[in-house]
Amino acid sequence: MSPTSGPIAFKASCPDCRARFELDAGALRLAIGGSRRATFYSFTCPECGASVRKPAGERIVELLTGGGVSTLRSI
């Protein structure tokens, strides 16, 4: 990372209004459960206000946690 880089922005899209945008780590939440089905990330669409929940595989979990996204672990 270069010294001039700013905060990390994550590209996302809304399945409801189909908007594409970038979100900072504070706008995302990651839930890590005991199964693939229980592991997901969520955010509120800045365009239409919809609550969005998407599955998170290992790579997504790695990127989000490395980027400072708040994580909730469940058993």
C-alpha positions, 0 to 999 in steps of 0.5 A: 500500500502506498503512503497516499492511499486513503481508506479502503472502499468496497465495491457493492451493488443492490439487487433491488435497484441495481445501483453500483457503488462503493462502501467504506468498512463502516457501512458493512457488517460481516456475520461468520456462522458455523456454516456457509449458509450462516456466513454473510455480509450486509449493508444498506443500499445508499440509493434506495435504502434496501437492506442487502444481505449477501453470502460471504465465501472464504475469500470475501471474509478474508477481504472484508476482515482485512479491510476493517469490516466489523465482524460478528461471530456466531456458534 
